[in-house]
């Protein structure tokens, strides 16, 4: 794409497990939800091996059956209550703030798309002092537990001039790669969040161990 392509390259960042280092809060909240239905607690390693979208399928892997609708609603409610309490002590992933600032200073655009509920996401991102780096911040609208695919469609459409050809999605879940492919964008997946490296590699996109590597790869994709 050359120099112009580099400036047109747009990043779509994921939030939980990517920009926000919230693994401890997620595992604690998951185990609180599991305790509600008599499941044993799991470790971060077990979580990364078993995690999948939609979330009820993840619970099925551990329960041996799909949760009933009543169980799902109870577990989901407990998860979100516990997560909100624990999230306040979570910091941004190492280097995230600098990477966001550098990308913006280089005259490139970036946005944030999360499956965290929109009304809660916006003040949380603002609270970390990084909202100014994004052209748009979108969270989930509608029920929890589903895929990012439709949200990604709406996110890119709302930004108008952003071309999927010049877009790289940076996230920590296979679903980020699925959503990127659905709209014709590329993806780089980061191992510091919810998935193990082996499960991320099944998505068939580059997998990296730091956000710095993710951004460097996105820059190469613009060449």
N, C-alpha and C positions, 0 to 999 in steps of 0.2 A: 504493500500500500504506500510505502514511502513516508516522507515526513508528514504530509497531510493526514495520512491514515493513522499515524501515531496520535495526532491531536484529536482525531475523530473517535479513537478507540474509547469505548465506554465500559466501565466496570459496574456490575451489579453485585453488591456485597450481600451475603447472608449475615444474620445477626447472631443468634444463639449458637455457641460452639465455634463461631468463626471470628467475628470482631469481638464478641463478648466471651470471655473465658469463664463459662458458667457450668463446667462439668460437675463440680461438687454440689451445686444447687440442684442440677438435673437428677443426679444419682440419689440424693437425699429425698427429693420429691417423688421420684419413681418408687423408692423403697417405702415411703409413707403410703403411697397408693397401693402397693402390693400388700402391705400389712393389713389393709382394710379387707382383703379377700383371703387372708391367711397364707400368703406366699412368703417364702424366705427372702431376705434381702440379697441383692446381687452387687457385684463389684463393677467398677468402671470397665474392666476388660470384658466381663460377661455382657455388660450392656452393649459395648461396641460390637461384639460378635453377634448378638441376637437382634439388635435394633433394626426395625424396618417400618416403612410407611405402607398403608395407614396404621396408625398406632394400635387399634384393636388387634391387628394381626401380630404385632409385637407382643401384646399381652397373651395372645393365643399360644405363641411359642413357649411361653413360660408357664401358663396355666394348664396347657394340654387341651384347651377348648377356648372358643371365643367367649369373652365376657358377655353376660346378658346386658340388655340395654340399661337396666337399673344399676348394675355393677359398673358399667362403663361411665355412666354419669357421675356416680359416686367417686370412682377412682380419678376421673378427670378433674372433678372439683377439688379433691384432696391434693392432687398433683399441683394444680395452679395456686392454691392457697399456700402450700408449703414452699413452692418455688418463689412466690412473691416475697415471702419472709426472708429467704436465703439469698435471693438475687442481690440485695442491697450491699452485700459484702464482696460481690464479684467485681473484678477489674477487667479492663480491656485486655485483649491478647497482646503479648509482648510485641512491640513495634507497630501496633495497629495505628495509633494516632499519627505517628510520623509518616507512615505510608500514605494515609489519607491526605495529609497536608501536602506531601511532595507531589502526589498525583494531581491535586488541584492547582498547585503552583506551576506545574508544567502545562497548564492550560487545557487539561483533559477533564472529562465529566465522569461522575460516578453517582450511583444511587444505592439505596438500601431496600431490600425486599425480604421480609421476615414472615414466618407463620405464627409469630407472636401477635396477639390480638392488637389491632391498630390503635385503639384508644389508649392502650397502656404503653405500646411501643414508642409512640412519638415523645411523650414526656420523659421516658427512660433514656432514649437516645440524646435528647436535649440535656438531660442531667449529667451525661458523661462529657458534655461540651464539644461534641463532634457534629452536631446537626448541620452546621454551616458548610461542611465539606460536601454535602449531598444535594443534587438537583431535586431529588424526590425521596421521601421516606414512606414506604407502604408496609403496613402490617396486614394480618389476616382479617378478613371480614367473613362472617358466616361461621358454621360449626367447626370445631377443632378436630384434628386427627387425620385430615385429608392430605392431598398432594398440592404442590406449589404450581402445577402446570397452568391452571386458569388464572391464578394470581400473577404469574409471569406475563401472560398475554396482556392482561389489563395494565400491568406496570409499564411495559414498553409502549403500549398504545397511548398511555396517558402522557408520555414524554415526547410524543410527536416525532421530533427529528432524529431520534436514536434508531440507527439501523441495526437489526439483529446480526448482520454480517460483521459489524464493527463492535460487537458486544461480547464481553467475557464475563461469565458468572463465576464468582468465587464463593464456595460453600464447603460444608463439612459432611454433606449427606449425598447419597446416590440420587435422591430426589432432586437435588439442585442440578445435577447433570441431565436428568430426565426433562426437567422444566426448560433448561437451556436448549436441548435438542429439539424440543417441541416447537420453540419459536424460531429455530434456525441460528441460535447463538452458540458459542463455544463455552466450555467450562473447565475450571481447574479445581480439584478437590483437595482439601486440607485435612491432615490426619489428626489434628488436635481436638476434634469435636466428638460427634456421636457414633462414628463408624470406625471399624478397624481398617487398616491399610488394605488387607486382602479383600474385604467387601467393597471398598471404594474402587479398587482396581478392576472389579467386574463391570464398572460403568464404561470402561474403554476410553477414559479421558485422562490427562495427566494428573498424577497424585503427588503432593508435596508435603513436606514436614514443617514448613513455616509460611507465614503470610508474605514475607519478603520474596520467597521463591515463587509464590503464586503471582505476585505482581510482575516480577521479572519475566515469567512465562507469558503473561498477558502482553507485555511490551514486545516480546519476540513475535507473538502472533500478529502484531500490527505491521511487522516488516514486510 
